[in-house]
Amino acid sequence: MPFLASALAFSVVLVSLCFFNWRLFSIMICNKLQCADKSEDTSLGAFDTSNKYEQEATKPTDKIQRRLAQNREAARKSRLRKKAYVQQLETSRLKLVQLEQELERARQQGLFLGGGVDGMHMGFSGTVDSGIAAFEMEYGHWVEEQTRQICELRAALNAHITDIELRILVEGGMTHYYELFRMKAAAAKADVFYVMSGMWKTSSERFFFWIGGFRPSEVLKVLVPQLHPLTEQQLMDVCNLRQSCQQAEDALSQGMDRLQQTLSETVTAGQLGEGGFLSQLNIAMEKLEALVSFVNQADHLRQETLQQMSRILTVRQAARGLLALGEYFQRLRALSSLWATRPREPA
């Protein structure tokens, strides 16, 4: 019995020791795990903090980069605008130099590009009226552009392009004539006698001149045979338009006749040969202002005639009409050149 009690006591002590060791081991394991968790949390916190700091640091950098890119783009656009402005100034300078050179040649030759030789648009000092000089330069360019448009119309009609494309050419040709009327109105303000005389035209064109340009009813007679076949309605509309043109032309011609008579009576008022005629001339100067109105009214009639014809005709007929009208004036200019270079017998 004493031995059994000793063995039982030893077993109890051994179990207690094992439980104590297990408890101590568990505590150690828990402590290690807690330390590991804290270490991991610390490392993760440090990582998050570093990422946050990096993002905060990159934000100003991105903003600066965007601002720099915007500045570079603005500088590039500014350079392009400056380059275009400089090119425009250079082009204007070259045009001005060309104009001055041509004016100087005109002064030296004593005539203008239009072929005038009577010097009506030159004062007693021999200087050139700037408005008339500008008109002759513009008219020279206008004739060149008309020649280009005639070639373009001829090629388009031969190529059988669509009506939409052809309408664009027709509208361009009509606008070109409207531009001529605008130029003439400005020139008439500078010197209406110059516009009325037709010195900017060739001699053959001046032969058919009527109040600063072509007579609309006569041009209709030239054009209509080139536009056949026309419908009965078109023929009737063209006939009515021609009659309206003739009536308007007669009214303007009668107005011009009355103006000439009034001017003659004003200039010859009083006793000729006694001097002291400044008062009569001042009155005549006031009456001459009506000449500008006559030129503008005649050009308005010409423009209205072209517009009415474009409404009466189809697109292709209008294109053929513009082509015929342009070639008609080309032939008149060519006739003047041939006449000027004809062989002459020695005097």
Long-range contacts (C-beta under 8 A, 24 or more apart in sequence): 99-133, 99-137, 102-137, 103-128, 103-133, 106-133, 112-136, 112-199, 112-200, 113-137, 113-139, 113-140, 113-200, 114-139, 114-199, 114-200, 114-201, 115-199, 115-200, 115-201, 115-202, 115-203, 115-336, 116-194, 116-197, 116-199, 116-200, 118-197, 118-199, 120-191, 120-193, 120-194, 120-197, 120-199, 121-191, 121-194, 121-199, 129-190, 129-191, 129-194, 130-190, 131-186, 131-187, 131-189, 131-190, 131-191, 132-187, 132-190, 132-191, 132-194, 135-183, 135-184, 135-186, 135-187, 135-190, 135-200, 136-200, 138-183, 139-180, 139-183, 139-200, 142-176, 142-179, 142-180, 142-183, 143-333, 145-176, 146-176, 146-326, 146-329, 147-326, 147-330, 149-173, 149-176, 149-322, 149-326, 150-323, 150-326, 150-327, 150-330, 153-319, 153-322, 153-323, 153-326, 154-323, 156-319, 157-316, 157-319, 157-320, 157-323, 163-315, 163-316, 166-315, 166-316, 166-319, 167-315, 169-319, 170-310, 170-315, 170-318, 170-319, 170-322, 173-319, 173-322, 173-326, 174-306, 174-307, 174-310, 174-322, 177-302, 177-303, 177-306, 178-303, 181-299, 181-300, 181-302, 181-303, 184-212, 184-213, 184-295, 184-299, 185-295, 185-296, 185-299, 188-212, 188-291, 188-292, 188-295, 188-296, 189-292, 192-288, 192-291, 192-292, 192-295, 193-291, 195-295, 196-291, 196-295, 202-332, 202-333, 202-336, 202-337, 203-336, 203-339, 203-340, 204-332, 204-333, 204-335, 204-336, 204-339, 205-329, 205-332, 205-333, 205-336, 208-332, 210-249, 210-253, 210-298, 211-252, 211-253, 211-256, 211-294, 211-295, 211-298, 212-295, 212-298, 212-299, 213-298, 213-299, 213-302, 214-302, 215-249, 216-245, 216-248, 216-249, 216-301, 216-302, 216-305, 217-242, 217-245, 217-246, 217-249, 219-305, 219-325, 219-328, 220-245, 220-305, 220-309, 222-324, 222-325, 222-328, 223-309, 223-321, 223-324, 223-325, 223-328, 226-320, 226-321, 226-324, 227-313, 227-317, 227-320, 227-321, 227-324, 230-317, 234-312, 234-313, 237-312, 238-309, 238-312, 241-305, 241-308, 241-309, 241-312, 245-301, 245-305, 248-301, 249-301, 252-294, 252-297, 252-298, 252-301, 255-294, 256-294, 259-287, 259-290, 259-291, 259-294, 262-287, 263-287, 263-288
